[in-house]
């Protein structure tokens, strides 16, 4: 079953605990936490202190997406704050295998993210070190962008390359209800949605609509 991961980047940070409680009650499977440093991407968001605060407010798994340079310097801090999974960017990790092994050694799920212009072949030498692959369907840095259509073929390519490995394929950026069925059919196991959930009049209804759309595939 496709997992729904609301991205708190689009939540109301003045009422973050309430927004988290709302999507948790609606059946969200995990929370996606975007960490940006103003260097790898042109935006600055949150650090381990906020992750620690979120951890106290929810039982949902926290998937922390590090859009930062030198991610290996901060992995321990984020896992210590409560991250269940840490995803680093291929483009920011020259020693990717070592970084993924570092995450696994700290008992968190290890993920690698691909920017829209990054080819899946960059993962060929670390396939056995991965618990998840995050396919960016927008250029990272800001919420509210439009989905890049070529992502569908890329998701299929990643899924094929992974073979029978029990690795999640997550898609992040510009996700709408209308895209969910196609993403699931191409091999996505998780969709990350920010504006489509927290920007909806009823976030709970948006999650349920996405789940219903995923169940229509095939």
N, C-alpha and C positions, 0 to 999 in steps of 0.2 A: 504493500500500500504506500502511495506517495506521502511523504512527510511534508508538513507545512511549517516553515520557520519564519515567523514574523521578525523583521529587522527593526531593532529599536531605534535605528537612526531616524526613522520617521515618526517615532512616538513623541508625545508631549513630555519633555524632560522636566517640566514643572509639576507633572502628575505622573511620573514614570511608574511608580508602584501601582497606581490604579490601572494604567494602561496594560501593564504586565499581567495583573490579576484578571483583567477582562479577556485577554487572548488565551490565557491559561485555562480559564473556565470554558472557553469556546472550543477547546480541543486542540490547541497548537501542540506540535510535537516537540519543539525546541525553540530557543531564542537565538537569533543571530545578532552578534555584537560586533559592530564595525569600529575598528581602532585605526585612526589616521594620524599621521605625524606632521603634515604640512611639508614633507620632503618627498616621500615616495608618491604621494598624491597631494593635490592642492587644497587640502582641508585639514582641520585639526578637530578631533572629537574627544575621546575619553581614554582613561588609563585604568590601571588595576584597582584603584580605589572605588571607582564606579562599578566595576565588575564585582567587587566584593559586596557592595551594597545591593546589587541585583541578586546575587547568590542568596542573600538573606531573605529575599522576598519571593522566591519561586523555587519549586521543585523541578522545573523543566531543565533539561540539559542546556548548557550554555556553549554555543559554538562561537569562539572568539576569532575573528577574521583580522589578522594583522596586516594592514596596508601601510607598512613602515619599513624603513631601511634598518639593516642590522637586527632582524627580528630575534635572532638567537640570544641577544642581550636581555630580552624582556620575557622570554618564554616562562622561566621559572616564576616570575612575579605574577603573571596572569594565571598560571595554573594554581599557584598558591592562593590566589584571590577567588578561585572557584571555577575556572574554565574546565569544561569536560572535554572539549576539543579545541585545538589551536591550528589554524590554517595560516600558512605563510605563502608569500608569492614566489613563484619560480624566478621572476625577474629580480627579486630582492635578495635571493638566497644563492650565492655562488657555491656554497657547500651544502646543497640541498639535502643530500642523504644524511649528512651529519646532523643537520637541523631537525629533520624528521625523526631520526633516532633519539635525539635529545628529548623531543616531545613524548615519544613512546616510553622512554626510560622514566619519565615523571608520571606515568600512568594516565596519560591523556591520549585521546585519539588524534592522530597526526594527519593533517591535510595540506594539500598543495593547491594553490589558486593559479589560474591561467587568465591573463588579460586577453581581450578580444584579438589582438594581433599575435599572440603567442601560440605556436603550434603544439598540439598534444604530444608530439614526438619528444618534447623536452622532458617528459615523464618516463620515458622508456627504461631508464636505468634505476628508477626508484619505485617501480610498481609494487614490489613486495614490502615496501616501507610505508605504504599508504593505507589509511583508513577511509579517507575521503578525497575526492577531487572537486574543487569548486571552479566551475566554468563561469567566468564573468560575461554577462550578456550586455553590459555597458562598460564604458571606460570608467574605472573606479575613481571615487573622490566625492561624488555628490549623489543624493537621492533624486528621484523624480525624472530620470532620463528614460529615453525610449529604447525598447528592446532591439538588439541588432539581429536581424533575421538569420544570418549565417550561423548563429549559435546552435540552431537545431541540428545541422549537419555535424557540427563540432561535438555536440553531446553524443551523438551516435558514434562518432569516431573514438571518443574517449571510452565509451562503454565497450566497444569492440576490442580495443586495446587491452582493457582490464581483464577480459575473458571471464573466467568463472570466479575470480577473486571477489570476496565479499566486501567490496569497496563502494561506498556511497558516491553517487554523482549528483552534486548540488549545482543549481543554477541561480545566479544572483544578478538582478538588475532589470528593471522595466517589466517585471512579471505582472500579468493581468490574468483574470479568470479565463479569458479567451485563449490564452497560451498554454494553460495547464495540461490540457488533454494531449496536445502535440508533444510537449516536453516529456510527459510520461511515456508516450509511445516511442520516443526516440531514445529512451533509456535513463532519463533522470529519475532519481529516487527521492530527491528533496528539492523543493522550490523555496527560495528566499524572497519574501515580499515585504516591502516597507510601505510605500504610499498606497498600494492597493488594499492594504489592511488598515493601517492606522489613519490613512486619509479618507477611509470610507465612513459614511454616516453611522454604520453599525459594523465595527470590526469583527464582532462575533459572526455576524451573517456573512461577511466576506470570506472568513475562514471556511465556513460550512459550504459556501458556494464553490470555493476552490476544490474542496475535497470531493464534492459531488461531481465536478467536472472531471477530475482525475479518474473517478470510478467508471466513467463512460468510455474510456479508451478501449480500443479493440473492437 
